[in-house]
Structures are given as structure tokens and as C-alpha cells.
Amino acid sequence: MEATFLLTLLITFLASFIGYELISKIPQTLHTPLMSGSNAISGITLIAAVLIYPEVGGSQILQIIVLIAIAFATLNIVGGFLVTGRILGMFKKND
Amino acid sequence: MIEIILLISAVLFIFALKLFGRPSTAHRANFFAMLAMALAVFSAFNFDFSKYDSAFYITIVVSGLLGVLISKRVQMTQMPELVGLFNGFGGGASGAIAYVELSNTSLPISDVFVAIFSMVIGMFTFSGSLIAVMKLRGKLNNFSTKLGNIFSVFLPIILIIPAALEMNTFLYEFIILVALIAGVIRVAVIGGADMPVVIAFLNSLSGIAAMSAGFIVNSIILIVAGALVGASGIILTLLMCGAMNRTLLDVLKGGFGTTTINNEYEKDPISTSPEDVAIQLSYAESVVIVPGYGMAVAQAQSTVKELTNTLKNKNIEVKFAIHPVAGRMPGHMNVLLAEVDIDYEDMFTLEDINSEFSTTDIVLVLGANDVVNPLARTDKDSPIYGMPILDVDFAKQVIVIKRSMSPGYAGIANPLFINENAKMLFADAKEGLEKIIKSFELV
């Protein structure tokens, strides 16, 4: 249990570090699509909703709360990626 | 099997970030990130799709379609609002999941702490983002509250500790309420031009909320992706703060620019006409355009493109100088210009263009103010002292298109406007440019 937690913490640290290094190199021109792209990625919390949804079957209120979370996260993923694609398409055609 | 899918997903996310580093490869980055997301979500089902009822699938399909609709309909000038809204959704989703997890009484105490943390951050992000969206739409004015400062910074943090020991649903709901109010107050006191920092900061928080939700449900991919979003938001937040020479705490404290000081001008500015601007431009060899929030408000980007074409046809070199905090979100100006097909290679950052102003014939300032205020270099008492600015006053000629002499966000006069080498064209950014373009036909 202890070791798993430490390993998870290590992964968190490494992911943050890699993210920091790579994102620091992204030019100012792409900062808006970077934000809309990270909006989409923050929708990954959908995973948590998918994991816990079958467990809350007993309570209707909790089920509705998870459904709201699912709606928010899905909107973020779909809307976020498509908008980012639209913006990046505008940069692409300039090549 | 699931582990391998997740591994591929994590690698793809990081690979996508790497590709995002250049405008020419960034569209591929988006594709890889989408693939990574699809794999990650797919893996969460663990090949058992029968566990889920129709309400679950209907919610996914309906909100997915809504996402498609929004992404097709949204105007590029509305991007700050959209990103703000999505920050709120991301935070809200993670916060809601944390609350549901807290109803599970067998949760170990360490997870209870993480869940409350995720809930507080998520709910704060949710309400704060909605307020930010209202501010961006101009529906809410600043209000300053001293009570808010103490309340919204410390209370949620203090609440986490007793709540985790007490484990009581009522208390959790109370914490949600406190976090929601804290988000509202915190963002409400911050002014519109500080929104680039606020949006980036809330973006980061939405990632941190997701990351902590990953700890509760033991999903490493959720932790990794959440951490990436958190890191991205933090980087942008610090960049924006650095571009204003202010600390994050100072920005979050709010109330900037509400005290108007030193707002008088020693003399009248030299005012000019669209015809004169057209004549001057036609004799120039190099022109630098400095766009600001005024360009976005006036929706003048296509007119800017038209002028750029006119100038380029006359073999005049045209460049764009973009200050990091121009507009209402990081990269706002770049997107508006890209929308009208202006080459990203003509867009320059502050570091890249500042040394060129002294050899530039004409600088056209378009709805920007504080980011070209030379007081940032000279006046130690000025609220913007030390802020990196575009040194447009070093150019041979500066033409400022602005509706009036009114001060910018910082609430201070801009001596650039009465500089010897500066002329004012009093007009709305779009109308002013249209008149200049028309005058070209007569030159």
C-alpha cells in the first residue's frame, strides 16, 4: 500500500516535470489552442465518472450528480478537441 | 491488456505535447491527444459495457453532440469565454466526483483528504470560472471587498482538516457552499484586463482537481493527464504575471487600476486624419502593427488583414508585435490574426521585436494602451513600473488608433500619446482602418 502510493506520487511528479518542460517550449502564438486543448484533457475526469457510476446505483441523487459530471466532462472533451482542431487548422493553412 | 492501452495512452499524451511545440505540427498533436483520450476513456470501461444503463449512454451522446455544436458555432472572438466555461466544467466535474466518492464511508482517511481537496478546488474553479465568463461578456463590474480576501483564501483550507476527521455529509455540503462562494468572490474582485492570468490560473486548477480525482479512483492516466493540464496552466499563469511584472497573489488580490492617479496630460496630442495616415504609410518601408483588446472589441481583424494586404502590395514590410497579455487570454491576438489568414511567421513576441522598433518607420497601435506605456520603463512610482512593454516610442513614427485619450486598465495617463513622434487617430479600430484603406485609393 505504502509503496504503491509512493510510486503514484513519483509518477505524478514525473508527469508534472515532463509537462512543464514540454509546455515551456510552446510558442506564444499557440497559447490559446494550448488552453482549449488542456480544457479537453481536463475532461479526462470522465474516467473517474465511468469508474464510479456502477457503484452508486443505490442512490438516485448520487447517480444524478455523476451524470452531471459525465455531461460536463464529455462536453469538455468533445468541444475542447474540436475547437482546438479548428484553431490549429487556421495555423496549418499558413504553411 | 488494459495496462498496455493505458501505457500507450500516456505516451501519446506526452508525444502530443511535444508536437504542440511548433505551429506546423500542432494540428497533429491534437489528433494524437484525441487518440490518447479515446484509449484512456475506453480502458475505464474494462471491456464491460453492460454495467451501464441507458441514462449513462444518453448523457454521453447528448453532451457530446452539444460539444460538437458549440465547437462549430463559437466565434474566435469568444474563445476567452469558451475556455473560461470549459475550465468551469472541468473543475465542476472533478468536484462532483469527489463529493460522490466522499459518500463512500469505507474510504481511507488519506483518500478523504484528497477527495475534500479535489472537491474544494473543483467547486472553486466552477463558480470562479462562471464569474470570469460573465466578466468577459461585460455583464459584471468589479467589486472590491476586504472581507472576501480573508474569507476566500483561508476558509476552504481551514475547513479541510476538521471535515476529514469528522466525516459528515452535511459538513461536506457546507464545504462545497464555502468553496463556491469563495470562487465567486475571488474572481469578482479582479479586473477585466487581468483575465489572462485568471483564465490560465483556473485552467491550472481544473487540471489539479482532475489529478486529485485520479488519486481517489486510483487511475494513473487520470493523474498524469491532470498533472499535464495543471502544469500547462501554471506555466501560462506565471508567464502572464511576468508579462505584467506582478505576482500571482497581487493579481488575485484584485482591485488593480481602480485608483486613478496622474491622469492629466501636459499638452494636447497631435491628432491626425485617415488621409494623412494613408500618405505616411505609403511612404514607409517597414510597418509594425500592435494589436490590443480594442481590436477584438471592434472585431477589426479582417480589416487589419485588408490593410496588411494593401501595404504588402506596395512592398511595405508588415510585422505584428504581440504583447503576452494583449487581449483577454494567452495567445488571444494570435488566434484572431490567424483566423484572417495572417501568417504566424509575421507575428512577433515582445523579446523578438523590441530591438527592431528603432529601425521601424511606422508603428500602428491598435486598441492597445498599457502595454506600450513608456512609464513602465521610467516612472518608479507608476503601478506598471517594471512591466515589460513594447518599446514603440523608439520608432520613427507612432500612430495610435484609439477612440479617446481615456486611460487603459492601469488607470494612468500614457505619455506616448503626446510624444513628439506620435499622432492620434481618434476612431474605433475598425472604422479608423477602413477609412485609412479607402484613403489609399486616393493616394
Interface residues (C-beta under 8 A of the other chain):
Chain A: F5 T8 I11 T12 A15 S16 I18 G19 Y20 L22 I23 S24 K25 I26 P27 Q28 T29 L30 H31 T32 P33 L34 M35 S36 G37 S38 N39 A40 I41 S42 G43 I44 T45 L46 I47 A48 A49 V50 L51 I52 Y53 P54 E55 V56 S59 L62 Q63 I65 V66 L67 I68 A69 I70 A71 F72 A73 T74 L75 N76 I77 V78 G79 G80 F81 L82 V83 T84 G85 R86 I87 L88 G89 M90 F91 K92 K93 N94 D95
Chain B: F13 I14 L17 K18 F20 G21 R22 P23 S24 A26 H27 A29 N30 F31 A33 M34 M37 A40 V41 S43 A44 F45 K51 Y52 A55 F56 T59 I60 V62 S63 G64 L66 G67 V68 I70 S71 K72 V74 M76 M79 L82 V83 F86 N87 F89 G90 G91 G92 A93 S94 A96 I97 Y99 V100 E101 S103 N104 S110 I199 A200 N203 S206 G207 A209 A210 M211 A213 G214 F215 I216 V217 N218 S219 I220 I221 L222 I223 V224 A225 G226 A227 L228 V229 G230 A231 S232 G233 I234 I235 L236 I322 P324 M329 P330 G331 H332 N334 V335 A338 E339 D341 I342 D343 Y344 E345 M347 T349
